[in-house]
Amino acid sequence: MVMLFCLPLQRLIVSLEESLYIHNIRDMKVLHTIRDTPPNPHGLCALSINNDNCYLAYPGSSQIGEVQIFDAVNLVRKSSMRMQRCTDSFPGDIVVLKFVLLSLNK
């Protein structure tokens, strides 16, 4: 079952519960598969909308709040980040991922 798909200008990301598929938007060919991801029943992922840096973020662990960052253009893993909780009243599960475009020009 498809949990979520993201559609920027270059890539289509299909997020399944335990894998992600990266498609070329022009011909819909599967370019890369990320397998054995932690259980992701809601298909949580985020894709940056900047074509120069098309990064994919997805949960990296079901035990701790960890996010994997993957370069969806060059098809390589970039890094992983452990998210820190602001308070102990929330569980460690990540429930939202989003890229935000910041402008440093004033």
C-alpha positions as a Markdown table, in Angstrom:
| # | Residue | x | y | z |
|---|---|---|---|---|
| 1 | Met | 0.0 | 0.0 | 0.0 |
| 2 | Val | 1.3 | 3.5 | -0.9 |
| 3 | Met | 1.5 | 5.6 | 2.2 |
| 4 | Leu | 2.6 | 8.9 | 0.7 |
| 5 | Phe | 4.1 | 10.3 | -2.5 |
| 6 | Cys | 6.0 | 13.6 | -3.0 |
| 7 | Leu | 6.2 | 15.3 | -6.4 |
| 8 | Pro | 8.8 | 18.0 | -6.9 |
| 9 | Leu | 10.1 | 19.0 | -10.4 |
| 10 | Gln | 12.7 | 16.2 | -10.8 |
| 11 | Arg | 11.7 | 13.2 | -8.6 |
| 12 | Leu | 8.6 | 11.3 | -7.5 |
| 13 | Ile | 9.0 | 9.7 | -4.0 |
| 14 | Val | 6.8 | 6.8 | -3.1 |
| 15 | Ser | 6.9 | 6.0 | 0.6 |
| 16 | Leu | 5.8 | 2.5 | 1.7 |
| 17 | Glu | 5.7 | 1.3 | 5.3 |
| 18 | Glu | 9.3 | -0.2 | 5.1 |
| 19 | Ser | 10.8 | 1.2 | 1.9 |
| 20 | Leu | 11.0 | 4.3 | -0.3 |
| 21 | Tyr | 11.2 | 4.4 | -4.1 |
| 22 | Ile | 12.7 | 7.3 | -6.0 |
| 23 | His | 11.4 | 7.7 | -9.6 |
| 24 | Asn | 12.6 | 10.0 | -12.4 |
| 25 | Ile | 9.6 | 12.2 | -13.1 |
| 26 | Arg | 10.3 | 12.4 | -16.8 |
| 27 | Asp | 10.0 | 8.7 | -17.6 |
| 28 | Met | 8.8 | 7.3 | -14.2 |
| 29 | Lys | 11.7 | 4.8 | -14.0 |
| 30 | Val | 12.7 | 3.7 | -10.5 |
| 31 | Leu | 16.1 | 5.2 | -10.0 |
| 32 | His | 16.8 | 4.0 | -6.4 |
| 33 | Thr | 15.1 | 2.0 | -3.7 |
| 34 | Ile | 15.8 | 2.6 | 0.0 |
| 35 | Arg | 14.9 | -0.7 | 1.7 |
| 36 | Asp | 14.7 | -1.8 | 5.3 |
| 37 | Thr | 13.6 | 1.5 | 6.7 |
| 38 | Pro | 12.1 | 1.4 | 10.2 |
| 39 | Pro | 8.3 | 0.9 | 10.3 |
| 40 | Asn | 6.7 | 4.0 | 8.9 |
| 41 | Pro | 3.0 | 3.3 | 8.9 |
| 42 | His | 2.0 | 6.8 | 7.9 |
| 43 | Gly | 4.6 | 7.1 | 5.1 |
| 44 | Leu | 6.3 | 10.1 | 6.7 |
| 45 | Cys | 8.9 | 11.8 | 4.5 |
| 46 | Ala | 9.7 | 15.2 | 3.1 |
| 47 | Leu | 11.3 | 16.3 | -0.1 |
| 48 | Ser | 12.9 | 19.7 | -0.6 |
| 49 | Ile | 11.5 | 21.7 | -3.5 |
| 50 | Asn | 14.8 | 23.2 | -4.6 |
| 51 | Asn | 16.0 | 21.4 | -7.8 |
| 52 | Asp | 19.6 | 22.1 | -7.1 |
| 53 | Asn | 19.5 | 20.3 | -3.7 |
| 54 | Cys | 16.7 | 17.8 | -3.9 |
| 55 | Tyr | 17.0 | 16.2 | -0.4 |
| 56 | Leu | 14.7 | 13.5 | 1.0 |
| 57 | Ala | 14.2 | 13.2 | 4.8 |
| 58 | Tyr | 12.7 | 10.1 | 6.3 |
| 59 | Pro | 12.6 | 8.5 | 9.8 |
| 60 | Gly | 15.9 | 6.7 | 10.6 |
| 61 | Ser | 14.8 | 4.8 | 13.7 |
| 62 | Ser | 11.7 | 3.5 | 15.4 |
| 63 | Gln | 13.4 | 3.7 | 18.8 |
| 64 | Ile | 14.8 | 7.2 | 18.8 |
| 65 | Gly | 13.9 | 10.5 | 17.0 |
| 66 | Glu | 16.3 | 10.1 | 14.2 |
| 67 | Val | 16.0 | 11.5 | 10.6 |
| 68 | Gln | 18.0 | 10.3 | 7.6 |
| 69 | Ile | 18.8 | 12.8 | 4.8 |
| 70 | Phe | 19.2 | 11.4 | 1.3 |
| 71 | Asp | 20.3 | 13.3 | -1.8 |
| 72 | Ala | 17.6 | 12.4 | -4.3 |
| 73 | Val | 19.5 | 13.8 | -7.3 |
| 74 | Asn | 22.9 | 12.1 | -6.8 |
| 75 | Leu | 21.2 | 9.1 | -5.0 |
| 76 | Val | 23.5 | 9.1 | -2.0 |
| 77 | Arg | 22.9 | 9.2 | 1.7 |
| 78 | Lys | 24.0 | 12.6 | 3.1 |
| 79 | Ser | 23.6 | 12.3 | 6.9 |
| 80 | Ser | 21.5 | 11.4 | 9.8 |
| 81 | Met | 20.3 | 13.6 | 12.6 |
| 82 | Arg | 19.0 | 12.8 | 16.0 |
| 83 | Met | 16.2 | 15.1 | 17.0 |
| 84 | Gln | 16.1 | 16.5 | 20.5 |
| 85 | Arg | 12.9 | 16.7 | 22.3 |
| 86 | Cys | 11.8 | 20.1 | 23.7 |
| 87 | Thr | 10.0 | 18.5 | 26.6 |
| 88 | Asp | 9.6 | 15.0 | 28.2 |
| 89 | Ser | 5.8 | 15.2 | 27.7 |
| 90 | Phe | 6.1 | 14.1 | 24.1 |
| 91 | Pro | 7.2 | 10.6 | 23.0 |
| 92 | Gly | 10.3 | 10.1 | 20.8 |
| 93 | Asp | 8.3 | 9.4 | 17.6 |
| 94 | Ile | 8.7 | 11.9 | 14.8 |
| 95 | Val | 5.3 | 12.9 | 13.5 |
| 96 | Val | 6.1 | 15.7 | 11.0 |
| 97 | Leu | 9.0 | 16.3 | 8.6 |
| 98 | Lys | 9.3 | 19.5 | 6.5 |
| 99 | Phe | 12.0 | 21.4 | 4.7 |
| 100 | Val | 11.8 | 25.2 | 5.0 |
| 101 | Leu | 13.4 | 27.6 | 2.6 |
| 102 | Leu | 15.1 | 30.4 | 4.5 |
| 103 | Ser | 16.3 | 33.6 | 2.8 |
| 104 | Leu | 19.3 | 35.2 | 4.5 |
| 105 | Asn | 19.1 | 38.3 | 2.3 |
| 106 | Lys | 17.5 | 41.3 | 4.1 |
